[in-house]
């Protein structure tokens, strides 16, 4: 039985572009959320009880992190034959992942949850976004 399962799993081809199935929706969500904050105004920042500079960083950070995930992925494709491009793309992807984690942590913090258990049980969208950001921060383009 074990031999037949191994032969079946070796027949299934590896899909090396599967990171795009995670990268694309995450990038779209962050670009969409970032662009929805433009123009960045003091009134919007005060509505969330945040200083203007924090609101500005969040708006540009969300937009930049989403674009960075896409750009980093394209650089990983090695379509350009410049030697440092794949490493540069990896760093862009990792920085975008760190930015996603930071912004999502701030969003969770501003919502003032009762406990970590409340976040895990009831704030699944932000937990998912945080974990996806952490994935790209830790793995970069080595997916």
C-alpha positions as CSV (number, residue, x, y, z in Angstrom):
1,X,0.0,0.0,0.0
2,X,2.8,2.4,0.9
3,X,4.6,1.8,-2.4
4,X,1.5,2.6,-4.4
5,X,0.9,5.9,-2.5
6,X,4.5,6.9,-3.1
7,X,4.2,6.2,-6.8
8,X,1.0,8.3,-7.0
9,X,2.6,11.3,-5.3
10,X,5.6,11.2,-7.5
11,X,3.4,11.3,-10.6
12,X,1.7,14.5,-9.5
13,X,3.7,17.5,-10.9
14,X,5.0,20.2,-8.6
15,X,3.4,23.5,-9.1
16,X,6.3,25.9,-8.5
17,X,4.1,29.0,-9.1
18,X,1.7,28.3,-6.2
19,X,3.0,31.2,-4.2
20,X,1.0,33.5,-6.6
21,X,-2.2,31.9,-5.3
22,X,-1.4,33.5,-1.9
23,X,0.6,36.5,-3.1
24,X,-2.1,37.9,-5.5
25,X,-5.1,38.1,-3.1
26,X,-2.9,39.4,-0.3
27,X,-1.5,42.1,-2.5
28,X,-4.9,43.1,-3.8
29,X,-6.4,43.4,-0.3
30,X,-3.5,45.6,0.8
31,X,-3.5,47.8,-2.3
32,X,-7.3,48.2,-2.1
33,X,-7.2,49.1,1.6
34,X,-4.3,51.5,1.1
35,X,-5.9,53.3,-1.8
36,X,-9.2,53.6,0.1
37,X,-7.3,55.9,2.6
38,X,-6.3,58.5,-0.1
39,X,-6.3,61.4,0.1
40,X,-4.8,61.1,3.6
41,X,-6.5,63.6,5.8
42,X,-6.3,64.5,9.5
43,X,-10.1,64.0,9.8
44,X,-9.7,60.3,8.8
45,X,-6.8,59.9,11.3
46,X,-8.9,61.4,14.1
47,X,-11.8,59.1,13.3
48,X,-9.6,56.2,14.3
49,X,-8.0,58.2,17.2
50,X,-4.6,58.0,15.5
51,X,-2.0,60.7,14.9
52,X,-1.8,62.0,11.3
53,X,1.7,60.6,10.8
54,X,0.6,57.1,11.8
55,X,-2.4,57.3,9.4
56,X,-0.1,58.5,6.6
57,X,2.4,55.6,7.2
58,X,-0.5,53.1,7.2
59,X,-1.9,54.4,4.0
60,X,1.4,54.4,2.1
61,X,2.5,51.2,3.9
62,X,-0.5,49.2,2.8
63,X,-0.2,50.4,-0.7
64,X,3.5,49.9,-0.9
65,X,3.4,46.5,0.8
66,X,0.9,45.2,-1.8
67,X,2.8,46.6,-4.7
68,X,6.0,45.2,-3.2
69,X,4.6,41.7,-3.0
70,X,3.8,41.8,-6.7
71,X,7.1,43.4,-7.7
72,X,9.1,41.1,-5.6
73,X,7.4,38.1,-7.1
74,X,8.1,39.4,-10.7
75,X,11.8,39.9,-9.8
76,X,11.9,36.3,-8.5
77,X,10.7,35.1,-11.9
78,X,14.2,35.9,-13.3
79,X,12.8,37.4,-16.4
80,X,15.7,39.9,-16.4
81,X,19.2,38.5,-16.7
82,X,20.8,40.9,-14.2
83,X,22.5,38.9,-11.5
84,X,21.3,40.9,-8.4
85,X,17.6,41.1,-9.4
86,X,16.4,37.8,-7.8
87,X,18.0,38.8,-4.4
88,X,16.6,42.3,-4.7
89,X,13.2,40.8,-5.3
90,X,13.6,38.5,-2.3
91,X,14.4,41.5,-0.1
92,X,11.3,43.4,-1.4
93,X,9.1,40.5,-0.7
94,X,10.5,40.1,2.8
95,X,10.2,43.8,3.6
96,X,6.6,43.8,2.3
97,X,5.8,40.8,4.6
98,X,7.3,42.6,7.6
99,X,5.2,45.7,6.7
100,X,2.1,43.6,6.4
101,X,2.7,42.1,9.8
102,X,3.4,45.5,11.4
103,X,0.3,47.2,10.0
104,X,-1.9,44.2,10.8
105,X,-0.6,44.1,14.4
106,X,-1.5,47.8,14.7
107,X,-5.0,47.2,13.4
108,X,-5.5,44.4,15.9
109,X,-4.1,46.6,18.7
110,X,-6.3,49.6,17.8
111,X,-9.4,47.4,17.9
112,X,-8.6,46.8,21.7
113,X,-9.5,43.1,21.9
114,X,-10.3,41.6,25.3
115,X,-7.6,38.9,25.0
116,X,-5.4,37.1,22.5
117,X,-8.0,34.3,22.4
118,X,-10.6,36.8,21.2
119,X,-8.3,37.8,18.4
120,X,-7.7,34.2,17.3
121,X,-11.4,33.2,17.5
122,X,-13.2,36.2,16.2
123,X,-10.8,38.3,14.1
124,X,-9.9,35.6,11.6
125,X,-9.4,38.1,8.7
126,X,-6.6,40.0,10.5
127,X,-5.1,36.8,11.8
128,X,-5.0,35.4,8.2
129,X,-3.5,38.6,6.9
130,X,-0.9,38.6,9.7
131,X,0.1,35.0,9.1
132,X,0.4,35.5,5.3
133,X,2.6,38.6,5.9
134,X,4.7,36.5,8.3
135,X,5.0,33.8,5.7
136,X,6.4,36.1,3.1
137,X,8.7,37.8,5.7
138,X,10.2,34.5,6.7
139,X,10.3,32.8,3.3
140,X,10.7,35.7,0.9
141,X,10.8,34.3,-2.7
142,X,12.0,30.9,-1.6
143,X,8.4,29.6,-1.6
